[in-house]
Amino acid sequence: MKNEFLRELESRGLIYQASDIDGLNDVLNAGSVTAYLGMDPTADSIHVGHLVPAMIIRWFQKYGNKPIMLVGGATGRIGDPSNRNSDRPMMSDKQIKDNSAGLRRCYEQFIKFGDGSTDAIMVDNYDWQKKISHIDFLREFGTAFTMSQMLAMESVKMRLASGMSFLEFNYMPIQASDFLHLFDTYGCNLQLCGADQWGNSVAGISLIRQKRQKESFVLSCPLITDANGVKIGKSAGNAVWVRADRTSPYDYYQYFRNTMDSDVEKFLKIFTELPLAEIAKLAKLRDSEINEAKKILAFEVTKIAHGEDAATAAADAAAALFAGGSDTGSIPTKELEMSADMGIVDFVVASGLLPSKSEVRRTIEQGGLILDGKKITDVNAMVSPAESIMLQKGKKTFLKILVK
């Protein structure tokens, strides 16, 4: 009988690859399973590109299983070569500590942590990796990986062309040994990962099989790309963050509100917990009616990440701007010191709405900058101090400036 958790994932398009789907099905049907999801602390927040594995581990817990969140304090000190054409920058111990704490706060929105049998725990691979000397690591694991196996990995092939360092080359064996450690310590026999981590993850299966003569499993999820086909992430410069102080709930809501028509059904399945029957009805909406499905998508996704109150406030703010409402309290705001008139270009850059003067000028020339409801057509226009100034880029990006 197909396990309910796997059926849920399959029906929502959340499975990309599985190392042994039949074997995993049997293990899940036999009782509660422990699985881990790893994340290197390269930032203090997860972003939209991380939401697919976050939703998988959320469903995993809902179906009575135990999640382990592994933060890569050790692997983060090395740098994952996957989907990279350059070395990752080295982080300080304080950066790693602060980022790890931020990741914990993000995942607390998706899964329940605690001491219960199915409550999630968070572990740091630095806690055990720092105790192993380089010689001991090589003696224990060096013969478990062949050069041909490692060189065949796509992440390695891509980096070899641009000059992969020996530091990065160690990433896969360390990640594999993490799986073995969690297998021994917590009985963890399933690793959840993104499609780009497949090679690193299945290496752990091989290591467990060699060292313990036991079977374990890997389940990967698809990667989400933006409208241009680019993987959404911090490295690509197109990240939409889950933390409210990095991306406001309003902007988070608007990101999903602006989903392309062709992606609405897919995103409803992946990013929400709406019943599939309801999603099927929403998927039938066409033309202007599909905007209602987009509003539901944006609300449900924002509710998971920020709570129902924040989702309601974001939806109300959007209605205030686009449907003549009155509540604009959830529109992103920024305080700005301003005692005299400022040129529009300098004002917009100081506000943070656009990053450079050249981009402000280009937006004005394209007719995409609006100040207090009036389109700006002159790059030399002046802005006078006022208690509150509303900036708008295009049709759907707003920023309220509170003048000090």
VEXZAMI-943800 format. One record per residue (C-alpha): x, y, z. Coordinates in steps of 0.2 Angstrom, whole numbers. Layout:
% VEXZAMI-943800
X:Y:Z
...
% end
This chain:
% VEXZAMI-943800
0:0:0
7:17:-5
11:27:11
0:42:14
15:54:15
23:49:-1
5:50:-10
4:68:-3
21:72:-10
18:64:-27
1:72:-29
9:89:-26
24:87:-37
36:88:-22
46:72:-27
60:74:-40
71:58:-36
70:44:-24
85:32:-21
73:17:-18
55:22:-18
48:5:-14
60:2:0
56:19:7
37:16:6
39:0:16
49:8:30
37:22:31
22:10:32
31:1:46
31:16:58
38:33:62
53:37:53
67:50:57
74:61:43
85:75:41
86:91:31
103:100:30
106:118:28
123:128:28
122:144:38
127:155:23
113:168:28
102:171:43
86:167:34
79:154:22
72:161:6
59:156:-7
71:144:-15
71:134:1
52:133:3
51:116:-6
61:106:6
54:116:20
36:111:15
42:93:13
48:92:30
32:100:36
22:87:28
34:73:35
31:79:53
12:81:50
11:62:45
19:57:61
37:57:58
52:65:67
62:79:58
80:83:61
86:100:55
105:100:52
114:116:52
131:115:43
143:123:55
156:112:48
151:111:30
148:130:30
166:132:34
170:123:18
157:129:5
146:118:-6
152:118:-24
134:114:-31
128:126:-44
143:138:-41
157:144:-53
167:152:-39
172:148:-21
160:153:-7
167:167:4
174:162:21
163:166:36
168:170:54
163:160:69
151:174:74
143:175:57
140:156:57
133:157:75
121:171:71
115:164:54
112:147:63
101:155:75
92:164:61
88:148:52
81:140:68
69:155:69
64:153:51
60:134:52
50:136:68
37:143:57
36:127:47
39:113:60
37:111:78
53:109:89
52:101:106
55:85:116
41:75:109
43:59:99
39:68:83
45:85:88
60:92:78
77:94:84
91:105:77
109:99:77
126:106:71
138:95:61
152:106:68
149:98:85
155:81:80
166:85:64
178:97:75
182:82:86
189:72:71
207:75:65
211:76:47
222:60:48
208:51:57
195:56:45
205:50:30
209:33:39
190:31:43
182:37:27
196:39:14
194:22:6
175:23:5
175:36:-10
183:33:-26
190:47:-37
180:41:-52
164:42:-41
168:60:-35
173:66:-52
157:60:-60
147:72:-49
139:86:-59
143:99:-45
162:93:-47
162:94:-66
155:111:-66
168:118:-54
183:109:-61
182:120:-76
183:136:-66
196:129:-54
189:119:-39
199:119:-23
204:105:-13
194:113:1
177:111:-9
182:93:-14
180:88:4
162:93:5
154:77:-1
164:65:10
160:76:25
141:77:21
141:58:19
149:56:36
135:67:43
122:55:37
131:41:45
133:50:61
114:54:62
110:36:57
121:30:72
115:43:84
97:45:81
92:31:69
90:43:55
88:33:39
81:46:27
89:62:20
78:75:12
87:87:0
85:98:-16
89:91:-33
106:100:-33
111:90:-18
107:72:-25
125:67:-28
131:73:-10
116:64:-2
117:47:-11
135:46:-6
129:45:12
118:29:7
134:21:0
144:25:16
131:18:28
129:2:17
148:0:18
151:4:36
135:-3:44
128:-15:31
111:-6:32
100:2:20
95:21:20
86:32:8
87:49:0
72:59:-7
75:75:-17
63:89:-22
63:99:-38
71:116:-38
61:132:-41
66:144:-54
60:162:-57
51:168:-73
68:168:-82
72:150:-78
85:156:-65
86:146:-49
80:157:-35
93:160:-22
105:171:-13
119:168:-25
108:172:-40
103:189:-32
84:186:-33
81:180:-16
64:183:-7
68:180:11
57:172:24
62:183:39
51:198:40
66:210:43
73:204:27
58:204:16
42:211:24
26:201:25
18:213:12
32:210:-1
32:192:3
13:192:-1
16:202:-16
29:190:-23
16:176:-24
2:188:-29
12:191:-44
14:173:-49
13:169:-68
-4:162:-73
4:146:-79
12:143:-62
-3:146:-50
-9:128:-49
9:121:-47
13:134:-33
-4:130:-24
1:112:-23
19:115:-18
18:130:-6
1:128:2
-8:115:12
-25:118:3
-34:102:-1
-31:96:-19
-49:96:-23
-50:115:-19
-34:118:-29
-42:109:-44
-56:121:-43
-45:136:-42
-34:129:-57
-50:131:-68
-51:149:-66
-46:159:-82
-42:177:-87
-46:190:-74
-54:177:-62
-37:169:-60
-32:184:-49
-43:177:-35
-33:161:-35
-17:171:-34
-24:180:-19
-28:164:-11
-10:157:-15
-2:173:-8
-12:173:8
-9:154:12
9:155:8
11:171:19
1:163:33
13:148:34
29:159:35
22:174:45
6:169:53
-12:172:49
-13:190:56
2:195:45
-6:187:30
-22:196:33
-13:213:35
-4:210:19
-19:206:10
-28:221:17
-14:232:12
-14:226:-6
-33:228:-7
-31:246:0
-19:250:-15
-27:240:-29
-45:240:-24
-48:257:-16
-47:251:2
-41:262:17
-29:251:27
-11:254:21
-3:250:37
6:234:31
15:243:17
34:242:19
40:258:27
57:267:30
62:282:40
72:295:31
80:311:38
75:325:26
76:343:31
76:351:14
71:347:-4
80:333:-12
82:328:-30
71:313:-35
86:302:-40
95:305:-23
79:303:-14
74:286:-22
92:279:-19
92:285:-1
75:276:2
82:260:-4
68:257:-17
81:256:-31
100:253:-28
108:265:-40
106:282:-48
107:275:-65
93:262:-61
82:277:-55
85:287:-71
81:272:-81
65:268:-72
60:286:-74
63:286:-92
53:270:-94
38:279:-85
39:267:-70
42:278:-55
27:286:-46
28:298:-31
12:300:-21
1:294:-36
10:305:-49
21:298:-62
38:306:-62
44:311:-79
59:323:-75
75:315:-68
79:333:-61
62:334:-51
63:339:-33
55:331:-18
49:342:-4
49:336:15
32:329:20
27:318:35
24:303:23
28:300:5
23:285:-5
35:279:-18
29:266:-31
39:256:-44
29:249:-58
11:244:-53
15:233:-38
30:238:-28
27:251:-15
37:260:-1
31:272:12
44:285:17
41:292:35
51:309:35
60:313:51
% end
